[in-house]
């Protein structure tokens, strides 16, 4: 999709990243790893994951963060997975990494109505980010999150263009929505904003941001949304694996290509690394983050 922020907006990245380091806040680093759900419960099905992150070549520090962990809660095993792709600095994705899932699981109706709980937590988390712009800076982040409950139910949500794709019986099923400015032009204009489409560039909200939904971005918030699209997928024997990745992967690879590249690779860590390396080979310049989740 090209740089999410326009070049003029990117010019302050160095200052904010230096300030970030001065504040001793955590930053995402290239890494890879894998894990499996562990529980004594006979009601849980096996889930295994692997992840790999590589920095881009766009001239700014790494702005992608991820979550890949398991928690035992209320007698259930939860697999929590996320990719947060920041822009104009990495403080907002870092905040999301530390707080978004906690906020979701604290919602009182999470077990009865996960969709509403996820939407409420996304909205509340965005409000907290905006209230703390002084500490977190003016930047923002896309997000794709996945919650696997007992290996049987998958709840996926996203804002922006980080994407989740499911492989079922060898076929690719995109289970998130790419929130592009062109597709939400009417809403943006109704809220007093505009969408630019200059030759050689991608559509941008107010000439700046290449996504229509994101966390943060206080200066654009009047015309942006943090409302996620949420999808529930029951996991059955036909459900093979899911891929969560930032747009650094999807800019250079179709859903079907990604599924075909990793379907024969049983180890999810190796599969995630294969995808990121292929994106690099295809000259993706953005940060590339990928999680592969295998079921059964």
NORDA-V986798 format. One record per pair of residues at least 24 apart in sequence whose ideal C-beta (glycine too) atoms are under 6 Angstrom apart, sorted by the first residue. I is the first residue (numbers start at 1). J is the second residue. Records with the same first field share a line. If there is no record, write none. Layout:
I->J, J
//
This chain:
1->202, 210, 247, 251
2->202
4->87, 210
5->87, 88
6->208
9->208
13->60
16->89, 137
17->61
20->91
26->94
27->90
28->62, 64, 65
30->54, 55
32->269, 273
34->268, 269
37->70, 77, 79
39->77
43->150
44->77, 150, 151
45->151, 152
47->79, 148, 151
48->268, 294
49->268, 293
50->268, 269, 272, 292
51->272, 291
52->272, 273, 276, 290
53->289
54->276, 288
55->287
56->285, 286, 287
57->285
58->285
62->287
63->90, 287
64->246, 287, 289
65->93, 94, 97
66->289
67->97
68->291
76->149, 150
77->150
79->148
81->146, 244, 291
82->145
83->144, 162, 244, 246, 289
84->141, 143
85->142, 162, 246
86->141
87->139, 140
88->139
89->137, 139
91->136, 137
92->129, 136, 139, 140, 141, 215, 216
93->141
95->136
96->141
100->125
114->155
115->230
118->157, 230
122->226, 228
126->215, 226
129->215, 216
130->218
133->218
138->218, 219
139->216
140->214, 215, 216, 217
141->215
142->214
144->176, 244
146->244
152->235
154->233, 235
155->232
156->231
157->228, 230
158->228
159->213, 214, 226, 228
160->211, 213, 214
161->211, 247
162->246
163->250
164->242, 244
165->243, 255
166->242
167->240, 241, 259
168->238, 239
169->238
172->255, 256, 259
174->255
175->231
177->229
179->211, 212, 213
181->205, 212
184->212
188->223
191->223
193->223
235->295
239->295
241->292, 294
242->293
243->292
244->291
245->290
246->289
248->284, 286, 287, 288
249->279, 288, 290
251->284
252->279, 282, 284
268->292, 294
//
